Amino acid sequence: MNHGFAITPFDAAAILIVLAATLGYLNHRFLKLPQSIGLTIMGAVASLIVVGLDRVMPASSVSHDIVRFIAGIDFHTTLMDGMLSFLLFAGALHVDWSEMRRGRWPILILSTVGVILSTILIGLGIRFAGGLLGLSVPLAWALVFGALISPTDPVAVMGIMKEADVPPTLQATVAGESLFNDGVGVVVFAIILAAALSGTPLSVTHAAELFAIEAGGGILLGLVTGWLAYRAMRSIDEYNVEVMISLAVVMGGYALASALHVSGPVAMAVAGLIIGNHGVAHAMSDTTRDYLLKFWALIDDILNAVLFLLIGLEVVTIPADSRLILLGLAAIPLVLVARTLAVVGPLVAIRPFLSLGRLAPVTLIWGGLRGGISVALALGLPEGPARSFALAATYIVVLFSVIVQGGTVERVIRWRSAKA
């Protein structure tokens, strides 16, 4: 008789929400850590307890059941067709377009050239480190890891920057760069992953063409859907309908992007900027503005809570191979060095035209946290030997980023601000 269990999408969502709510309550009640850090730590501790129970009681199948549960979630579909569109739209709603325009060149360069440069540097470095450890890491799959770990997450650092009196233009640059490098990173990831799966050499010309079509098409689609939603919201004053319009933009716009083979993440970022700036300022009453912004803030909090919880739970899915742990530890300085080069180079190049101040390098480098997007992309990789090293390295890098960088970035920014 088969005693296994089948996890439906609703079951998976219910389990994750219940866990996130329970751990979120315990963190808020007792630990009082920032939500992203608290959920990650508690998820990791819970996973280590499960692993320990399996070692103490070999007959226990708890770890196996959790691995089956996580493996039963189609992360690629869940992320690409669901969570990512909501996360990027929600993030874009709170970006100040007027300040972002002043930092448009750093944002453009960092979210394109910076992401591509970081992808290449990390890919080459992880392939070299894997070779030293006796792990065969194909270049294409090393670049896949470079692409998925390059996007940064502004969630944990935005509130800190406001408290540390960071200039508004730098705040908008950090938020805008994180917003668009998520979209660009997903496009680069998809292009390199397709080449890795097909086994054909990656043509730079073909990759550039695909990038231009997906990113350019995403910008155009975002402009169209955002403008249509803005016009619709401006013609009425009913908060229920206007919130539903914003939902229609995210879900319908993302589905349309998939059908047109353009970048849905980029489209949602652009649409969110339009509605969050022109829509909020000129198309909504105070009541509608309050409802819409709080609705999307709640969506953002829920999805990020689930993703940070999954970061902690991910440890159960990593094979017990010391070489994978060493490769993950080697990836930490590698990612930081790549981020430093990808930030300092563009900032030096644009300094004659725009200076973001002395706080910019340390804020963009140490505040460039890796988070839920990287984890979801790694979990969505197809089964194979490359998935194991990508999962291990992603888990260790994100854990370090969220706990160490996220836990110290406020002190680092304040220290640098005092010196400046």
C-alpha positions in Angstrom: 0.0 0.0 0.0 1.3 3.5 -0.8 1.3 5.6 2.3 2.5 8.7 0.5 0.6 11.9 0.3 -0.2 14.2 -2.5 0.2 18.0 -1.9 -2.2 20.1 -3.8 -1.3 23.8 -4.6 -3.8 24.9 -2.0 -2.2 22.6 0.6 1.2 23.9 -0.1 0.1 27.5 0.1 -1.9 26.8 3.4 1.1 25.1 5.0 3.5 27.9 4.1 1.1 30.7 5.2 0.5 28.9 8.5 4.2 28.4 9.1 5.0 32.0 8.1 2.3 33.4 10.4 3.3 31.2 13.4 7.0 32.0 13.1 6.3 35.6 12.3 4.2 35.8 15.5 7.0 34.1 17.6 9.6 36.4 16.1 7.5 39.6 16.8 6.6 38.4 20.3 9.9 37.1 21.5 12.9 37.6 19.2 11.9 41.1 17.9 14.2 40.8 14.9 13.5 42.3 11.4 11.0 40.0 9.8 13.2 38.8 7.0 16.1 38.0 9.4 13.8 36.4 12.0 12.0 34.2 9.6 15.2 33.1 7.9 16.9 32.2 11.2 13.8 30.4 12.6 13.3 28.5 9.4 17.0 27.4 9.4 16.8 26.4 13.1 13.7 24.4 12.4 15.4 22.6 9.5 18.5 21.8 11.5 16.3 20.4 14.3 14.6 18.1 11.6 18.0 17.0 10.3 19.2 16.4 13.9 16.1 14.3 14.6 16.7 12.2 11.6 20.3 11.6 12.7 19.3 10.7 16.3 16.3 8.6 15.1 17.2 6.9 11.8 13.6 5.6 11.5 12.2 9.1 11.4 11.0 10.2 8.0 10.3 13.9 8.8 13.2 15.2 6.8 12.2 13.0 3.8 8.6 14.2 4.0 9.7 17.9 4.1 12.0 17.3 1.1 9.1 15.7 -0.8 6.9 18.6 0.2 9.3 21.2 -1.1 10.1 19.2 -4.2 6.4 18.9 -4.8 6.1 22.7 -5.2 6.7 23.9 -8.8 8.8 26.8 -7.8 9.6 27.9 -11.4 5.9 28.2 -12.3 5.0 29.6 -8.9 7.6 32.3 -9.1 7.6 33.1 -12.8 3.8 33.0 -13.2 2.8 34.2 -9.8 4.9 35.6 -7.0 7.4 37.6 -9.0 4.8 39.7 -10.8 3.2 40.7 -7.4 6.5 41.3 -5.7 7.8 43.6 -8.4 4.6 45.5 -8.8 4.3 46.0 -5.1 7.9 47.2 -4.8 7.5 49.6 -7.7 4.5 51.3 -6.1 6.6 52.8 -3.4 9.5 54.2 -5.6 9.5 58.0 -6.0 9.7 58.6 -9.7 11.0 62.2 -9.3 14.0 61.2 -7.2 14.4 58.1 -9.4 14.8 60.3 -12.5 17.7 62.0 -10.9 19.4 58.7 -10.4 18.2 57.2 -13.7 21.7 56.7 -15.2 23.1 54.8 -12.2 19.9 52.8 -12.1 20.1 52.0 -15.8 23.8 51.1 -15.7 23.8 49.1 -12.5 20.7 47.1 -13.4 22.0 46.1 -16.8 25.8 46.3 -17.2 26.1 45.7 -13.4 24.0 42.5 -13.5 25.7 41.1 -16.6 29.2 41.9 -15.3 28.3 40.3 -11.9 26.9 37.2 -13.7 30.1 36.7 -15.7 32.4 37.3 -12.7 30.5 35.0 -10.4 30.1 32.3 -13.0 33.8 32.2 -13.8 34.7 32.3 -10.2 32.4 29.5 -9.1 33.6 27.3 -12.0 37.2 27.8 -10.8 36.3 27.2 -7.1 34.4 24.1 -8.1 37.4 22.8 -10.0 39.7 23.3 -6.9 37.2 21.3 -4.8 37.0 18.5 -7.3 33.5 19.4 -8.4 32.8 19.5 -12.2 30.8 22.7 -12.7 30.0 23.3 -16.5 30.5 26.9 -17.5 26.8 27.3 -18.6 25.5 26.2 -15.2 28.1 28.3 -13.4 26.7 31.3 -15.3 23.2 30.2 -14.4 24.1 30.5 -10.8 25.8 33.9 -11.4 22.5 35.2 -13.0 20.3 33.9 -10.2 22.4 35.3 -7.4 23.1 38.7 -8.9 19.7 40.4 -8.3 19.5 42.3 -5.0 16.6 42.7 -2.7 15.8 46.2 -1.2 13.2 45.0 1.4 15.5 44.9 4.4 17.5 48.0 3.7 15.0 50.6 2.6 13.6 51.3 6.1 17.1 51.5 7.5 18.2 54.0 4.9 15.4 56.3 5.8 16.3 56.2 9.5 20.0 56.7 8.8 19.2 60.0 6.9 20.5 58.7 3.5 19.9 61.3 0.7 16.5 60.7 -1.2 18.3 60.3 -4.5 20.5 57.5 -3.2 17.4 55.8 -1.6 15.6 56.0 -4.9 18.7 54.6 -6.7 18.9 51.7 -4.4 15.2 50.9 -4.7 15.1 51.5 -8.5 18.3 49.4 -9.1 17.0 46.5 -7.0 13.6 46.7 -8.7 15.0 46.6 -12.3 17.9 44.3 -11.6 15.3 41.7 -10.5 13.6 42.0 -13.9 16.9 42.1 -15.8 18.3 39.3 -13.7 15.4 37.0 -14.5 15.7 37.8 -18.2 19.5 37.0 -18.2 18.8 33.9 -16.0 16.1 32.6 -18.5 18.4 33.1 -21.5 21.4 31.3 -19.9 19.2 28.5 -18.5 17.7 27.8 -21.9 21.2 27.5 -23.4 22.4 25.3 -20.5 19.4 23.0 -20.9 19.8 22.8 -24.7 23.5 22.1 -24.5 24.2 24.5 -27.3 26.9 27.2 -26.9 25.6 30.5 -25.8 25.8 33.0 -28.7 26.5 36.5 -27.5 24.7 38.0 -30.5 21.6 35.8 -30.1 21.6 36.4 -26.3 21.7 40.2 -26.9 18.9 40.0 -29.4 16.7 38.0 -27.0 17.5 40.4 -24.2 16.6 43.4 -26.3 13.3 41.8 -27.3 12.3 40.6 -23.9 13.4 43.7 -21.9 12.2 46.2 -24.6 8.9 44.4 -25.1 8.4 44.3 -21.3 9.0 48.1 -21.0 6.5 48.8 -23.8 3.9 46.4 -22.3 4.3 48.0 -18.9 3.8 51.4 -20.3 0.6 50.4 -22.1 -1.0 48.5 -19.2 0.0 51.1 -16.6 -1.4 53.9 -18.7 -4.7 52.1 -19.4 -5.1 51.4 -15.7 -4.2 55.0 -14.8 -6.9 56.3 -17.2 -9.5 53.8 -15.9 -8.7 54.8 -12.3 -8.9 58.5 -13.0 -12.4 58.1 -14.5 -14.0 56.7 -11.4 -13.8 57.0 -7.6 -14.5 53.5 -6.1 -11.7 52.0 -4.1 -12.9 48.4 -4.5 -12.9 48.6 -8.3 -9.6 50.4 -8.4 -7.9 47.8 -6.3 -9.3 45.2 -8.6 -7.9 47.1 -11.6 -4.5 47.0 -10.0 -4.9 43.2 -9.6 -6.0 42.9 -13.2 -2.8 44.8 -14.3 -0.6 42.4 -12.5 -2.3 39.1 -13.3 -3.6 39.9 -16.8 -0.5 41.9 -17.8 1.8 39.1 -16.7 -0.3 36.5 -18.6 -0.2 38.7 -21.7 3.6 39.1 -21.3 4.0 35.3 -21.3 1.9 35.0 -24.4 3.9 37.7 -26.2 7.2 36.3 -25.1 8.3 39.5 -23.4 9.6 40.1 -19.9 6.7 40.1 -17.4 8.9 41.2 -14.5 10.1 44.3 -16.4 6.5 45.0 -17.5 5.2 44.8 -13.9 8.0 47.1 -12.6 7.1 49.8 -15.2 3.4 49.4 -14.6 3.9 49.7 -10.9 5.9 52.9 -11.3 3.2 54.5 -13.4 0.4 53.6 -11.0 2.5 54.3 -7.9 3.4 57.8 -9.1 0.9 59.3 -11.6 -1.9 57.0 -10.4 -1.5 57.8 -6.7 -1.0 61.5 -7.3 -3.7 62.2 -9.9 -6.1 59.3 -10.3 -7.1 58.3 -6.7 -9.0 59.8 -3.8 -7.4 59.7 -0.3 -9.5 56.7 0.6 -8.6 54.8 -2.5 -4.9 55.6 -2.1 -4.9 54.3 1.5 -6.7 51.1 0.6 -4.6 50.4 -2.5 -1.2 51.0 -0.9 -2.1 49.0 2.2 -3.4 46.1 0.1 -0.2 45.9 -1.9 2.0 46.3 1.2 0.2 43.3 2.8 0.7 41.2 -0.4 4.4 42.2 -0.4 4.8 41.3 3.3 3.0 37.9 2.9 5.0 36.8 -0.2 8.3 37.9 1.3 7.5 36.1 4.5 6.9 32.9 2.6 10.1 33.3 0.6 12.3 34.0 3.6 10.8 31.0 5.4 11.6 28.8 2.4 15.2 30.1 2.6 15.5 28.6 6.0 13.7 25.3 5.1 15.9 24.9 2.0 18.7 23.4 4.1 16.8 20.1 4.3 16.9 19.7 0.5 20.7 20.1 0.2 22.7 16.9 -0.3 25.1 16.1 2.6 28.4 16.7 0.7 31.1 18.8 2.4 32.4 20.0 -0.9 29.0 21.7 -1.6 29.3 23.5 1.7 32.8 24.6 1.0 31.7 25.8 -2.5 28.9 27.8 -0.9 31.3 29.4 1.6 33.7 30.3 -1.2 30.7 31.9 -3.1 30.3 34.5 -0.3 33.5 36.5 -0.9 33.1 35.9 -4.6 29.6 37.5 -4.7 30.8 40.4 -2.6 33.8 41.0 -4.8 31.7 40.8 -8.0 29.1 43.2 -6.4 31.9 45.6 -5.5 33.3 45.7 -9.1 29.8 45.9 -10.6 29.0 48.9 -8.4 32.3 50.8 -8.2 33.0 50.7 -12.0 29.8 52.3 -13.1 29.9 54.9 -10.2 33.4 56.0 -11.2 32.3 56.2 -14.9 29.3 58.5 -14.2 31.0 60.6 -11.4 31.7 63.5 -13.8 27.9 63.7 -14.6 26.3 62.7 -11.3 27.7 62.0 -7.8 25.5 60.0 -5.4 27.7 61.0 -2.4 30.2 59.1 -0.3 27.6 56.9 1.2 26.7 55.4 -2.2 29.4 52.7 -2.6 29.0 51.2 0.9 25.2 51.4 0.7 25.0 49.7 -2.7 27.6 47.1 -1.9 26.8 46.1 1.7 23.1 46.9 1.3 22.9 44.8 -1.8 21.2 41.9 0.0 20.3 38.7 -1.8 16.9 37.3 -0.9 13.7 35.6 -2.0 14.2 36.1 -5.8 17.5 34.2 -5.8 16.1 31.4 -3.6 13.0 30.9 -5.8 15.1 30.8 -9.0 17.4 28.3 -7.5 14.6 26.1 -6.2 13.0 26.3 -9.7 16.0 24.7 -11.4 15.4 21.3 -13.0 16.7 18.2 -11.4 20.3 17.4 -12.1 23.8 17.6 -10.7 24.0 21.3 -11.2 20.9 21.9 -9.1 22.7 20.6 -6.0 25.6 23.0 -6.1 23.3 25.9 -7.0 21.0 25.2 -4.1 23.8 24.9 -1.6 25.6 28.0 -2.8 22.4 30.0 -3.0 21.4 28.9 0.5 24.7 29.8 2.1 25.1 33.2 0.3 21.5 34.3 1.0 21.7 33.2 4.7 24.9 35.2 5.1 23.4 38.2 3.2 20.2 38.3 5.2 21.7 37.6 8.6 25.1 39.2 8.5 24.7 42.0 6.0 21.1 42.6 6.9 21.9 42.6 10.6 24.8 45.0 10.3 23.9 47.3 7.4 22.4 49.9 9.7 25.6 50.2 11.7 27.7 50.3 8.6 25.6 53.1 7.0 25.6 55.1 10.2 29.4 54.6 10.6 30.0 55.7 7.1 27.6 58.6 7.5 29.4 59.8 10.6 32.7 59.7 8.8 31.4 61.6 5.8 
